[in-house]
Structure formats: C-alpha cells, structure tokens
Amino acid sequence: MYPIIRVIKELVGHRNAAPIPVTGTHTSTHRCWPQDIDYYFEMNNGRILTLLDLNRTVLAKRTGLLKVLRANNWGLTIAGVSVRYRRRIRPFEKFETKGRALCWDDRFIYLEQVMIKANGETANQALYRSAVTGPNGIVPPALVLQQLGQDTTTSPTPPEWVQNWIDADGTRPWPPEIVSEL
C-alpha cells in the first residue's frame, strides 16, 4: 500500500520550506518502520523506491514544479531508473534522503537521489529519467523551465556517469527481446 500518511507528513512538514532552484537539493529525514521491511529484516527495495518518490514530490513542490504542472494540466512520469543498493537499512534506523535534478536534454530531466544512514554511510543511489507529460506527449524541459521562470534553459553538463547511462540505455532494444520468446 502506498504510504499516504508519509506523503501528507512530508508535504505538511515542508510546507514552509524555502523555494529552491531547479538544480537545488531537497533533504528529508525518515525512519525504517516495520511495514518497510522484507523477510530479510531490511528495508524492501520496492519501499526504497517509494520513499524516493516522497523526496521527489517535495523536491517538485520546492522548485515550483507542482504549481506549473497543475496550471498546465501536465503530469510527471518516470521513464527509467538505475539503482545501486550498497548498505542495508534495518528496522527503526533513521536515514536522510537527498534529491536533486542533475541535467536535462530535449525530452527528459535526470535526477539523482541518495539515502544516507545516520552513521554517514550511503545506503543507495538512484538515477532517474523523468518526463513532464501533456495531452500531446512529452513536454520539452525548456518549456517547463520557462514556465518555472528559470533564467536559463541551458542544462548543466551531465556528469560522465550520467551520460554513459543515457548512451547505454539508447542501445537497449525496445520492445524487449524476451517478449518475442513468449
């Protein structure tokens, strides 16, 4: 079940948080609750993605993106993700989630998110490809940034590891080859 109470807690808890630029970082604090764990007594990988969702929601609010989406009747979707899991988050452990937009191209916005345990260890890192969508498909990030009142529509240069992921994903077959085996 989607953690609606956590969504409300995040939005209410950050309702007076200062606006941040489109490439600003939003930090939220969480705790691993029993409903977050799997049978290995660690946070479930699906729940990790859901909690990263919460961070992106407040990030979108603080950058002004949620208002722009509502005003234009646009949506927000995830078009790809790559996650590195490195440290377990155990029941009742406290951790921070940090998220920021890294760069964009003519179709997508690339976001980085990390979870950092209370002892300072990075538990996981995710790279997301996100798109704003409208009635005619994907809305170009340049138009979204213009609606946000950003001074520039020029993207920061993607870090090498992000560009490598973008390039590698471009070689991935679609539809997946396994579909033809069914």
GUFI-298011 format. One record per residue (C-alpha): residue in one letter; x, y, z; residue number from 1. Coordinates in Angstrom, 3 decimals, decimal comma. Example, Ala and Ser with C-alpha at 12.3 -4.5 7.8 and 13.67 -1.06 7.14 Angstrom:
<recs>
<rec><residuo>A</residuo><c1>12,300</c1><c2>-4,500</c2><c3>7,800</c3><num>1</num></rec>
<rec><residuo>S</residuo><c1>13,670</c1><c2>-1,060</c2><c3>7,140</c3><num>2</num></rec>
</recs>
This chain:
<recs>
<rec><residuo>M</residuo><c1>0,000</c1><c2>0,000</c2><c3>0,000</c3><num>1</num></rec>
<rec><residuo>Y</residuo><c1>1,252</c1><c2>3,485</c2><c3>-0,849</c3><num>2</num></rec>
<rec><residuo>P</residuo><c1>2,285</c1><c2>5,379</c2><c3>2,312</c3><num>3</num></rec>
<rec><residuo>I</residuo><c1>-0,287</c1><c2>8,187</c2><c3>2,080</c3><num>4</num></rec>
<rec><residuo>I</residuo><c1>0,333</c1><c2>9,268</c2><c3>5,693</c3><num>5</num></rec>
<rec><residuo>R</residuo><c1>4,016</c1><c2>9,720</c2><c3>4,896</c3><num>6</num></rec>
<rec><residuo>V</residuo><c1>3,160</c1><c2>11,811</c2><c3>1,829</c3><num>7</num></rec>
<rec><residuo>I</residuo><c1>0,971</c1><c2>14,078</c2><c3>3,954</c3><num>8</num></rec>
<rec><residuo>K</residuo><c1>3,675</c1><c2>14,252</c2><c3>6,655</c3><num>9</num></rec>
<rec><residuo>E</residuo><c1>6,290</c1><c2>15,273</c2><c3>4,073</c3><num>10</num></rec>
<rec><residuo>L</residuo><c1>4,123</c1><c2>17,910</c2><c3>2,409</c3><num>11</num></rec>
<rec><residuo>V</residuo><c1>2,926</c1><c2>19,378</c2><c3>5,717</c3><num>12</num></rec>
<rec><residuo>G</residuo><c1>6,381</c1><c2>19,165</c2><c3>7,276</c3><num>13</num></rec>
<rec><residuo>H</residuo><c1>7,957</c1><c2>21,052</c2><c3>4,374</c3><num>14</num></rec>
<rec><residuo>R</residuo><c1>5,061</c1><c2>23,443</c2><c3>3,629</c3><num>15</num></rec>
<rec><residuo>N</residuo><c1>7,119</c1><c2>26,449</c2><c3>4,741</c3><num>16</num></rec>
<rec><residuo>A</residuo><c1>10,442</c1><c2>25,245</c2><c3>3,343</c3><num>17</num></rec>
<rec><residuo>A</residuo><c1>12,196</c1><c2>27,850</c2><c3>1,243</c3><num>18</num></rec>
<rec><residuo>P</residuo><c1>11,920</c1><c2>27,559</c2><c3>-2,534</c3><num>19</num></rec>
<rec><residuo>I</residuo><c1>14,979</c1><c2>26,099</c2><c3>-4,243</c3><num>20</num></rec>
<rec><residuo>P</residuo><c1>16,300</c1><c2>26,410</c2><c3>-7,805</c3><num>21</num></rec>
<rec><residuo>V</residuo><c1>15,619</c1><c2>23,617</c2><c3>-10,269</c3><num>22</num></rec>
<rec><residuo>T</residuo><c1>19,053</c1><c2>22,092</c2><c3>-9,530</c3><num>23</num></rec>
<rec><residuo>G</residuo><c1>18,734</c1><c2>22,603</c2><c3>-5,757</c3><num>24</num></rec>
<rec><residuo>T</residuo><c1>18,876</c1><c2>19,712</c2><c3>-3,294</c3><num>25</num></rec>
<rec><residuo>H</residuo><c1>15,973</c1><c2>18,691</c2><c3>-1,080</c3><num>26</num></rec>
<rec><residuo>T</residuo><c1>16,720</c1><c2>16,676</c2><c3>2,063</c3><num>27</num></rec>
<rec><residuo>S</residuo><c1>14,153</c1><c2>14,725</c2><c3>4,051</c3><num>28</num></rec>
<rec><residuo>T</residuo><c1>14,528</c1><c2>12,554</c2><c3>7,153</c3><num>29</num></rec>
<rec><residuo>H</residuo><c1>12,865</c1><c2>9,179</c2><c3>7,608</c3><num>30</num></rec>
<rec><residuo>R</residuo><c1>12,890</c1><c2>6,073</c2><c3>9,739</c3><num>31</num></rec>
<rec><residuo>C</residuo><c1>12,567</c1><c2>2,455</c2><c3>8,601</c3><num>32</num></rec>
<rec><residuo>W</residuo><c1>9,305</c1><c2>1,181</c2><c3>10,041</c3><num>33</num></rec>
<rec><residuo>P</residuo><c1>8,222</c1><c2>-2,492</c2><c3>10,327</c3><num>34</num></rec>
<rec><residuo>Q</residuo><c1>5,928</c1><c2>-2,116</c2><c3>7,292</c3><num>35</num></rec>
<rec><residuo>D</residuo><c1>9,011</c1><c2>-1,157</c2><c3>5,235</c3><num>36</num></rec>
<rec><residuo>I</residuo><c1>10,937</c1><c2>-4,377</c2><c3>5,757</c3><num>37</num></rec>
<rec><residuo>D</residuo><c1>11,064</c1><c2>-7,652</c2><c3>3,896</c3><num>38</num></rec>
<rec><residuo>Y</residuo><c1>11,693</c1><c2>-11,156</c2><c3>5,232</c3><num>39</num></rec>
<rec><residuo>Y</residuo><c1>15,434</c1><c2>-10,435</c2><c3>5,439</c3><num>40</num></rec>
<rec><residuo>F</residuo><c1>14,671</c1><c2>-7,768</c2><c3>8,088</c3><num>41</num></rec>
<rec><residuo>E</residuo><c1>15,895</c1><c2>-4,894</c2><c3>5,964</c3><num>42</num></rec>
<rec><residuo>M</residuo><c1>14,123</c1><c2>-2,191</c2><c3>4,007</c3><num>43</num></rec>
<rec><residuo>N</residuo><c1>12,467</c1><c2>-3,697</c2><c3>0,951</c3><num>44</num></rec>
<rec><residuo>N</residuo><c1>13,863</c1><c2>-2,480</c2><c3>-2,366</c3><num>45</num></rec>
<rec><residuo>G</residuo><c1>10,378</c1><c2>-1,526</c2><c3>-3,557</c3><num>46</num></rec>
<rec><residuo>R</residuo><c1>9,828</c1><c2>0,571</c2><c3>-0,440</c3><num>47</num></rec>
<rec><residuo>I</residuo><c1>13,143</c1><c2>2,326</c2><c3>-1,088</c3><num>48</num></rec>
<rec><residuo>L</residuo><c1>11,817</c1><c2>3,429</c2><c3>-4,479</c3><num>49</num></rec>
<rec><residuo>T</residuo><c1>8,568</c1><c2>4,565</c2><c3>-2,862</c3><num>50</num></rec>
<rec><residuo>L</residuo><c1>10,403</c1><c2>6,654</c2><c3>-0,264</c3><num>51</num></rec>
<rec><residuo>L</residuo><c1>12,480</c1><c2>8,199</c2><c3>-3,038</c3><num>52</num></rec>
<rec><residuo>D</residuo><c1>9,098</c1><c2>9,108</c2><c3>-4,580</c3><num>53</num></rec>
<rec><residuo>L</residuo><c1>8,270</c1><c2>11,125</c2><c3>-1,459</c3><num>54</num></rec>
<rec><residuo>N</residuo><c1>11,533</c1><c2>13,040</c2><c3>-1,735</c3><num>55</num></rec>
<rec><residuo>R</residuo><c1>10,855</c1><c2>13,830</c2><c3>-5,411</c3><num>56</num></rec>
<rec><residuo>T</residuo><c1>7,356</c1><c2>15,061</c2><c3>-4,561</c3><num>57</num></rec>
<rec><residuo>V</residuo><c1>8,646</c1><c2>17,646</c2><c3>-2,080</c3><num>58</num></rec>
<rec><residuo>L</residuo><c1>11,541</c1><c2>18,476</c2><c3>-4,423</c3><num>59</num></rec>
<rec><residuo>A</residuo><c1>8,949</c1><c2>19,232</c2><c3>-7,129</c3><num>60</num></rec>
<rec><residuo>K</residuo><c1>6,972</c1><c2>21,370</c2><c3>-4,672</c3><num>61</num></rec>
<rec><residuo>R</residuo><c1>10,015</c1><c2>23,374</c2><c3>-3,547</c3><num>62</num></rec>
<rec><residuo>T</residuo><c1>11,182</c1><c2>24,071</c2><c3>-7,122</c3><num>63</num></rec>
<rec><residuo>G</residuo><c1>7,681</c1><c2>25,239</c2><c3>-8,075</c3><num>64</num></rec>
<rec><residuo>L</residuo><c1>7,151</c1><c2>22,332</c2><c3>-10,458</c3><num>65</num></rec>
<rec><residuo>L</residuo><c1>3,934</c1><c2>21,119</c2><c3>-8,781</c3><num>66</num></rec>
<rec><residuo>K</residuo><c1>2,271</c1><c2>24,524</c2><c3>-9,370</c3><num>67</num></rec>
<rec><residuo>V</residuo><c1>3,400</c1><c2>24,541</c2><c3>-13,008</c3><num>68</num></rec>
<rec><residuo>L</residuo><c1>2,081</c1><c2>21,003</c2><c3>-13,517</c3><num>69</num></rec>
<rec><residuo>R</residuo><c1>-1,326</c1><c2>21,941</c2><c3>-12,072</c3><num>70</num></rec>
<rec><residuo>A</residuo><c1>-1,523</c1><c2>25,225</c2><c3>-14,007</c3><num>71</num></rec>
<rec><residuo>N</residuo><c1>-0,846</c1><c2>23,496</c2><c3>-17,338</c3><num>72</num></rec>
<rec><residuo>N</residuo><c1>-2,682</c1><c2>20,233</c2><c3>-16,637</c3><num>73</num></rec>
<rec><residuo>W</residuo><c1>0,598</c1><c2>18,369</c2><c3>-17,065</c3><num>74</num></rec>
<rec><residuo>G</residuo><c1>1,736</c1><c2>15,177</c2><c3>-15,416</c3><num>75</num></rec>
<rec><residuo>L</residuo><c1>5,069</c1><c2>13,809</c2><c3>-14,267</c3><num>76</num></rec>
<rec><residuo>T</residuo><c1>6,305</c1><c2>10,349</c2><c3>-15,091</c3><num>77</num></rec>
<rec><residuo>I</residuo><c1>9,385</c1><c2>8,226</c2><c3>-14,593</c3><num>78</num></rec>
<rec><residuo>A</residuo><c1>10,856</c1><c2>6,917</c2><c3>-17,852</c3><num>79</num></rec>
<rec><residuo>G</residuo><c1>13,780</c1><c2>4,968</c2><c3>-16,400</c3><num>80</num></rec>
<rec><residuo>V</residuo><c1>15,789</c1><c2>4,319</c2><c3>-13,272</c3><num>81</num></rec>
<rec><residuo>S</residuo><c1>19,098</c1><c2>2,760</c2><c3>-12,308</c3><num>82</num></rec>
<rec><residuo>V</residuo><c1>19,616</c1><c2>1,966</c2><c3>-8,623</c3><num>83</num></rec>
<rec><residuo>R</residuo><c1>22,710</c1><c2>0,940</c2><c3>-6,654</c3><num>84</num></rec>
<rec><residuo>Y</residuo><c1>21,998</c1><c2>-0,775</c2><c3>-3,333</c3><num>85</num></rec>
<rec><residuo>R</residuo><c1>25,103</c1><c2>-0,805</c2><c3>-1,118</c3><num>86</num></rec>
<rec><residuo>R</residuo><c1>24,088</c1><c2>-0,805</c2><c3>2,573</c3><num>87</num></rec>
<rec><residuo>R</residuo><c1>21,084</c1><c2>-2,285</c2><c3>4,318</c3><num>88</num></rec>
<rec><residuo>I</residuo><c1>18,643</c1><c2>-0,106</c2><c3>6,167</c3><num>89</num></rec>
<rec><residuo>R</residuo><c1>17,386</c1><c2>-2,054</c2><c3>9,173</c3><num>90</num></rec>
<rec><residuo>P</residuo><c1>14,135</c1><c2>-1,661</c2><c3>11,161</c3><num>91</num></rec>
<rec><residuo>F</residuo><c1>13,913</c1><c2>1,600</c2><c3>13,117</c3><num>92</num></rec>
<rec><residuo>E</residuo><c1>17,091</c1><c2>3,013</c2><c3>11,543</c3><num>93</num></rec>
<rec><residuo>K</residuo><c1>16,960</c1><c2>6,717</c2><c3>10,811</c3><num>94</num></rec>
<rec><residuo>F</residuo><c1>18,192</c1><c2>7,984</c2><c3>7,428</c3><num>95</num></rec>
<rec><residuo>E</residuo><c1>18,150</c1><c2>11,007</c2><c3>5,153</c3><num>96</num></rec>
<rec><residuo>T</residuo><c1>17,049</c1><c2>11,121</c2><c3>1,550</c3><num>97</num></rec>
<rec><residuo>K</residuo><c1>18,592</c1><c2>13,749</c2><c3>-0,721</c3><num>98</num></rec>
<rec><residuo>G</residuo><c1>17,388</c1><c2>14,510</c2><c3>-4,227</c3><num>99</num></rec>
<rec><residuo>R</residuo><c1>18,276</c1><c2>16,947</c2><c3>-7,000</c3><num>100</num></rec>
<rec><residuo>A</residuo><c1>17,991</c1><c2>17,481</c2><c3>-10,727</c3><num>101</num></rec>
<rec><residuo>L</residuo><c1>21,366</c1><c2>16,980</c2><c3>-12,415</c3><num>102</num></rec>
<rec><residuo>C</residuo><c1>20,668</c1><c2>17,933</c2><c3>-16,033</c3><num>103</num></rec>
<rec><residuo>W</residuo><c1>18,165</c1><c2>17,647</c2><c3>-18,865</c3><num>104</num></rec>
<rec><residuo>D</residuo><c1>18,002</c1><c2>17,140</c2><c3>-22,591</c3><num>105</num></rec>
<rec><residuo>D</residuo><c1>15,292</c1><c2>17,836</c2><c3>-25,170</c3><num>106</num></rec>
<rec><residuo>R</residuo><c1>12,899</c1><c2>15,271</c2><c3>-23,593</c3><num>107</num></rec>
<rec><residuo>F</residuo><c1>13,969</c1><c2>14,230</c2><c3>-20,115</c3><num>108</num></rec>
<rec><residuo>I</residuo><c1>15,127</c1><c2>15,558</c2><c3>-16,757</c3><num>109</num></rec>
<rec><residuo>Y</residuo><c1>17,749</c1><c2>13,439</c2><c3>-14,973</c3><num>110</num></rec>
<rec><residuo>L</residuo><c1>17,569</c1><c2>13,262</c2><c3>-11,187</c3><num>111</num></rec>
<rec><residuo>E</residuo><c1>19,916</c1><c2>11,836</c2><c3>-8,574</c3><num>112</num></rec>
<rec><residuo>Q</residuo><c1>18,695</c1><c2>10,608</c2><c3>-5,206</c3><num>113</num></rec>
<rec><residuo>V</residuo><c1>20,553</c1><c2>9,009</c2><c3>-2,315</c3><num>114</num></rec>
<rec><residuo>M</residuo><c1>19,697</c1><c2>7,570</c2><c3>1,080</c3><num>115</num></rec>
<rec><residuo>I</residuo><c1>22,271</c1><c2>8,216</c2><c3>3,789</c3><num>116</num></rec>
<rec><residuo>K</residuo><c1>22,216</c1><c2>6,318</c2><c3>7,056</c3><num>117</num></rec>
<rec><residuo>A</residuo><c1>22,596</c1><c2>8,123</c2><c3>10,391</c3><num>118</num></rec>
<rec><residuo>N</residuo><c1>26,214</c1><c2>6,883</c2><c3>10,598</c3><num>119</num></rec>
<rec><residuo>G</residuo><c1>27,018</c1><c2>8,705</c2><c3>7,336</c3><num>120</num></rec>
<rec><residuo>E</residuo><c1>27,118</c1><c2>5,630</c2><c3>5,075</c3><num>121</num></rec>
<rec><residuo>T</residuo><c1>25,369</c1><c2>5,949</c2><c3>1,732</c3><num>122</num></rec>
<rec><residuo>A</residuo><c1>22,863</c1><c2>3,111</c2><c3>1,580</c3><num>123</num></rec>
<rec><residuo>N</residuo><c1>21,753</c1><c2>3,513</c2><c3>-2,027</c3><num>124</num></rec>
<rec><residuo>Q</residuo><c1>21,783</c1><c2>5,834</c2><c3>-5,007</c3><num>125</num></rec>
<rec><residuo>A</residuo><c1>19,270</c1><c2>6,176</c2><c3>-7,826</c3><num>126</num></rec>
<rec><residuo>L</residuo><c1>19,475</c1><c2>7,893</c2><c3>-11,199</c3><num>127</num></rec>
<rec><residuo>Y</residuo><c1>16,063</c1><c2>8,692</c2><c3>-12,657</c3><num>128</num></rec>
<rec><residuo>R</residuo><c1>14,953</c1><c2>9,783</c2><c3>-16,100</c3><num>129</num></rec>
<rec><residuo>S</residuo><c1>11,784</c1><c2>11,809</c2><c3>-15,649</c3><num>130</num></rec>
<rec><residuo>A</residuo><c1>9,444</c1><c2>13,456</c2><c3>-18,123</c3><num>131</num></rec>
<rec><residuo>V</residuo><c1>6,735</c1><c2>16,059</c2><c3>-17,886</c3><num>132</num></rec>
<rec><residuo>T</residuo><c1>3,762</c1><c2>14,948</c2><c3>-19,963</c3><num>133</num></rec>
<rec><residuo>G</residuo><c1>0,874</c1><c2>16,811</c2><c3>-21,533</c3><num>134</num></rec>
<rec><residuo>P</residuo><c1>-2,010</c1><c2>15,991</c2><c3>-23,864</c3><num>135</num></rec>
<rec><residuo>N</residuo><c1>0,399</c1><c2>15,786</c2><c3>-26,825</c3><num>136</num></rec>
<rec><residuo>G</residuo><c1>3,071</c1><c2>13,672</c2><c3>-25,123</c3><num>137</num></rec>
<rec><residuo>I</residuo><c1>6,348</c1><c2>14,750</c2><c3>-23,545</c3><num>138</num></rec>
<rec><residuo>V</residuo><c1>6,687</c1><c2>18,451</c2><c3>-22,771</c3><num>139</num></rec>
<rec><residuo>P</residuo><c1>10,205</c1><c2>19,723</c2><c3>-23,599</c3><num>140</num></rec>
<rec><residuo>P</residuo><c1>12,166</c1><c2>20,585</c2><c3>-20,432</c3><num>141</num></rec>
<rec><residuo>A</residuo><c1>12,995</c1><c2>24,004</c2><c3>-21,943</c3><num>142</num></rec>
<rec><residuo>L</residuo><c1>9,263</c1><c2>24,866</c2><c3>-21,897</c3><num>143</num></rec>
<rec><residuo>V</residuo><c1>8,914</c1><c2>23,542</c2><c3>-18,339</c3><num>144</num></rec>
<rec><residuo>L</residuo><c1>11,869</c1><c2>25,681</c2><c3>-17,206</c3><num>145</num></rec>
<rec><residuo>Q</residuo><c1>10,369</c1><c2>28,699</c2><c3>-18,947</c3><num>146</num></rec>
<rec><residuo>Q</residuo><c1>7,114</c1><c2>28,112</c2><c3>-17,049</c3><num>147</num></rec>
<rec><residuo>L</residuo><c1>9,161</c1><c2>27,868</c2><c3>-13,832</c3><num>148</num></rec>
<rec><residuo>G</residuo><c1>10,589</c1><c2>31,314</c2><c3>-14,587</c3><num>149</num></rec>
<rec><residuo>Q</residuo><c1>14,151</c1><c2>29,996</c2><c3>-14,736</c3><num>150</num></rec>
<rec><residuo>D</residuo><c1>16,751</c1><c2>32,365</c2><c3>-16,132</c3><num>151</num></rec>
<rec><residuo>T</residuo><c1>18,283</c1><c2>29,697</c2><c3>-18,321</c3><num>152</num></rec>
<rec><residuo>T</residuo><c1>17,113</c1><c2>26,700</c2><c3>-20,256</c3><num>153</num></rec>
<rec><residuo>T</residuo><c1>20,683</c1><c2>25,529</c2><c3>-20,811</c3><num>154</num></rec>
<rec><residuo>S</residuo><c1>21,309</c1><c2>22,288</c2><c3>-18,981</c3><num>155</num></rec>
<rec><residuo>P</residuo><c1>24,315</c1><c2>21,730</c2><c3>-16,790</c3><num>156</num></rec>
<rec><residuo>T</residuo><c1>26,717</c1><c2>19,307</c2><c3>-18,465</c3><num>157</num></rec>
<rec><residuo>P</residuo><c1>25,748</c1><c2>15,766</c2><c3>-17,483</c3><num>158</num></rec>
<rec><residuo>P</residuo><c1>28,310</c1><c2>14,061</c2><c3>-15,262</c3><num>159</num></rec>
<rec><residuo>E</residuo><c1>30,185</c1><c2>11,380</c2><c3>-17,221</c3><num>160</num></rec>
<rec><residuo>W</residuo><c1>28,444</c1><c2>8,518</c2><c3>-15,406</c3><num>161</num></rec>
<rec><residuo>V</residuo><c1>25,034</c1><c2>10,002</c2><c3>-16,258</c3><num>162</num></rec>
<rec><residuo>Q</residuo><c1>25,942</c1><c2>10,473</c2><c3>-19,925</c3><num>163</num></rec>
<rec><residuo>N</residuo><c1>27,258</c1><c2>6,882</c2><c3>-20,026</c3><num>164</num></rec>
<rec><residuo>W</residuo><c1>23,914</c1><c2>5,639</c2><c3>-18,691</c3><num>165</num></rec>
<rec><residuo>I</residuo><c1>21,990</c1><c2>7,713</c2><c3>-21,238</c3><num>166</num></rec>
<rec><residuo>D</residuo><c1>24,171</c1><c2>6,377</c2><c3>-24,067</c3><num>167</num></rec>
<rec><residuo>A</residuo><c1>23,963</c1><c2>2,769</c2><c3>-22,884</c3><num>168</num></rec>
<rec><residuo>D</residuo><c1>20,197</c1><c2>2,931</c2><c3>-22,490</c3><num>169</num></rec>
<rec><residuo>G</residuo><c1>19,944</c1><c2>4,195</c2><c3>-26,061</c3><num>170</num></rec>
<rec><residuo>T</residuo><c1>21,307</c1><c2>0,830</c2><c3>-27,275</c3><num>171</num></rec>
<rec><residuo>R</residuo><c1>18,742</c1><c2>-1,188</c2><c3>-25,309</c3><num>172</num></rec>
<rec><residuo>P</residuo><c1>16,208</c1><c2>-2,941</c2><c3>-27,562</c3><num>173</num></rec>
<rec><residuo>W</residuo><c1>12,547</c1><c2>-1,972</c2><c3>-27,384</c3><num>174</num></rec>
<rec><residuo>P</residuo><c1>10,355</c1><c2>-3,894</c2><c3>-27,145</c3><num>175</num></rec>
<rec><residuo>P</residuo><c1>12,454</c1><c2>-6,241</c2><c3>-25,013</c3><num>176</num></rec>
<rec><residuo>E</residuo><c1>13,651</c1><c2>-9,346</c2><c3>-26,853</c3><num>177</num></rec>
<rec><residuo>I</residuo><c1>12,120</c1><c2>-11,642</c2><c3>-24,223</c3><num>178</num></rec>
<rec><residuo>V</residuo><c1>8,662</c1><c2>-10,565</c2><c3>-25,449</c3><num>179</num></rec>
<rec><residuo>S</residuo><c1>9,211</c1><c2>-12,424</c2><c3>-28,732</c3><num>180</num></rec>
<rec><residuo>E</residuo><c1>10,095</c1><c2>-15,602</c2><c3>-26,784</c3><num>181</num></rec>
<rec><residuo>L</residuo><c1>6,659</c1><c2>-15,787</c2><c3>-25,143</c3><num>182</num></rec>
</recs>
